[in-house]
Amino acid sequence: MTATTIAAIDAFPLNVPLLAPFTIASARLDHVENVAIRVTLEGGAEGWGEVPSLRPVTTEDQEAALGAIEWLRPGIVGRDTASWRALAADLPLWLEDLDATRAGVEMAILDAVTRHWGVPLYQFLGGASNEVTTDITIPICPPEEAATLAARYRAEGFATIKTKVGIDLDADVAMLAAIRGAHPDCALVLDANEGFDADEALRFLDALRGAGIEPALFEQPVVREDWDGLGRVTREGGVPVAADESCRSSEDALRIARDGLATVLNIKLVKSGVVNALEIAAIAKTGGLGLMIGGMVETRLAMGFGVHFAAGVGGFEWIDLDTPYLLADDPVTGGYVANGPNYTLSDTVPGHGGSVAVPSSVM
């Protein structure tokens, strides 16, 4: 046993209300039912991760994630977090098809060992910067509501607005026109969450141009497996295209880079895991693709890890780490300091710095 050996792993519900329902093309979320993961080392350091639950985007719901940690415990206790890459490589053997849970465990492991070493996570990951600037998301909603939100976010200093599209073309155009009217200078990132086929996506872009709207980025216009459709929108759409659901692994990233299927790769840690995300970032940089980082609907626990990842690795043109602003409560203590769209990281606090209160039943 060493001080970096895992002594315990615990998981408990992380339930947080939303300010308003969060609607995307493939799902609607009325409140967050995530899972917090705590890894405790023999030396006393604690690391924290988070598992989001947004089915069908995530495979698991809260109950499945909690059960998976119980299943994982006998295999992972006693492993040394100093060998965190080897440990991460074994997680798929225990957590098959539970990508979000695996990623949450990876976060907690790396947070624990960097806290033990006394190193801020962003510095451990490369130290490219200690700050990032995020966009802000407007979910699918009526134009009047979208305009109100856009005006508010403009006043708060957000220069990039991301919005969900893909349910109804005419309604999407009306919503985007309202956003543009309320925030004329914002960069618009449109996320279809697989809501179109290629023909529909190209018609949508034409309709936007007819309304005088030019998006800065078009994210995941088609379903994950429609590689031909993704490549067609990239070639014919005239706007940068980001692969999100289509980029879940380094193998996906290689295919996209090799075949020119997108211009930007969107890394979501809970989709790919931490080690895989590092590989995807390297492929993007080597292949000349842009980098984006995003999340599901998480608290500042997972968002904080994402902020450290983007700042430390560097090279991320598109930052979509805003979901804590959509929550009615903040259960996280510590972590990054937010000033509107700008997140700043401490150069003295080890790990990602965030934690949540532990229920008495887990202590």
C-alpha positions, -999 to +999 in steps of 0.1 A: +000+000+000+011+035-008-004+069+000-018+070-035-036+037-032-074+038-033-088+031+001-125+037-007-149+047-035-183+061-027-212+074-048-244+092-039-272+110-056-266+146-068-301+161-073-304+197-084-334+216-097-332+235-131-342+271-135-363+260-165-368+227-185-338+219-207-350+208-242-329+194-270-338+176-301-335+141-285-344+147-248-360+170-222-347+174-187-368+190-159-343+185-131-308+170-127-305+135-112-267+130-114-243+110-093-213+123-073-183+100-070-157+103-042-124+084-043-104+084-010-067+075-010-047+058+018-029+091+023-062+109+030-067+128-002-102+128-017-110+132-054-144+140-069-161+131-101-196+133-115-219+112-137-246+130-156-279+113-164-295+125-196-310+096-214-309+087-243-277+108-246-262+088-217-266+051-214-272+051-177-296+067-154-289+076-118-299+042-104-276+024-129-247+046-121-250+041-084-253+004-088-222+004-111-200+019-084-211-008-060-201-034-086-168-016-092-157-012-056-141-046-050-120-044-081-108-008-077-100-005-040-064-013-035-053+000-070-027+027-071-038+060-086-002+070-094-007+046-124-038+064-134-036+056-171-033+019-165-062+021-141-083+040-166-075+013-192-091-013-170-123+006-162-141-006-194-137-042-183-157-034-152-180-007-166-189-020-201-212+004-220-214+028-190-193+055-205-205+084-183-199+064-151-164+054-163-156+090-170-168+101-136-145+075-120-116+087-141-123+123-130-123+113-093-091+092-097-071+120-113-085+146-090-075+125-060-039+119-071-033+155-081-047+167-048-023+142-031+006+156-051-005+192-044-007+201-081-036+220-097-052+198-123-048+223-151-010+225-144-008+187-144-025+185-178-001+210-194-007+244-178-015+261-211-036+287-193-054+293-160-086+307-175-113+300-202-143+319-216-175+299-220-205+304-242-241+302-228-268+279-240-304+288-248-325+256-251-353+251-276-380+276-265-404+302-280-389+333-297-400+357-270-383+336-243-352+332-264-350+370-270-353+377-233-325+353-225-303+366-252-307+402-240-298+391-205-268+372-216-256+401-237-258+423-206-238+397-186-210+397-211-215+365-230-202+369-266-212+335-279-247+320-277-252+283-282-288+272-289-305+239-295-322+232-329-335+203-348-372+198-339-390+222-362-372+241-389-395+272-391-396+274-353-358+272-351-354+300-376-379+322-357-361+315-324-327+323-339-340+355-355-352+366-320-318+358-305-300+377-333-323+407-327-316+408-290-279+401-293-268+414-328-231+408-324-230+373-308-214+343-324-241+317-329-234+280-322-262+258-333-265+223-319-289+199-336-282+169-314-286+146-344-320+162-352-316+165-391-307+144-420-282+159-445-309+173-468-328+189-439-296+204-424-286+220-457-322+234-461-320+247-426-287+266-434-303+280-465-333+292-445-311+309-420-292+327-447-325+338-461-332+354-427-298+370-427-284+347-401-249+331-405-240+306-377-204+305-364-206+267-359-231+239-367-228+211-342-238+174-349-264+180-376-271+143-383-273+111-364-240+096-351-237+068-376-245+089-407-209+095-417-217+103-453-243+129-442-219+145-417-193+148-444-218+162-469-229+190-445-193+198-438-185+200-476-216+218-487-229+237-458-204+266-459-200+268-421-177+250-397-192+217-385-185+201-352-187+163-345-202+156-311-221+124-308-201+112-338-168+116-319-169+094-288-135+079-291-100+083-306-110+059-333-139+081-343-116+111-342-091+094-366-119+086-390-133+121-390-098+136-395-088+111-422-120+115-442-127+152-437-161+146-420-160+176-398-139+207-391-142+207-353-141+178-327-163+183-296-148+166-266-171+157-237-153+141-209-184+121-198-187+108-233-151+097-240-134+096-206-103+116-196-075+094-212-095+091-245-102+129-244-064+135-243-060+113-273-088+130-292-072+164-285-039+152-299-055+139-330-074+172-336-042+192-332-022+169-354-049+167-380-056+205-382-091+202-367-106+227-343-113+218-307-145+223-287-152+211-252-187+206-237-208+187-213-242+172-206-261+189-178-237+188-149-229+208-118-196+226-112-181+193-101-178+179-137-177+213-153-148+222-131-129+192-143-137+203-179-125+238-172-092+225-159-089+201-189-095+229-215-072+254-198-045+228-192-044+211-226-050+244-245-061+249-281-098+250-275-115+276-297-150+267-286-158+264-249-193+252-239-191+247-201-221+267-190-246+242-176-241+253-139-258+286-150-289+266-159-292+252-124-313+267-096-288+257-069-250+252-067-242+222-045-204+225-051-179+241-027-147+254-041-136+250-077-132+276-104-141+313-099-168+325-124-172+361-135-199+359-162-184+339-191-149+340-176-137+312-155-104+315-135-084+287-119-063+290-087-025+282-091-024+270-055-054+248-050-046+212-060-068+190-082-099+207-096-108+221-061-145+212-061-164+190-036-199+184-024-214+177+010-213+140+018-246+125+031-243+111+066-252+077+053-220+077+032-196+092+058 
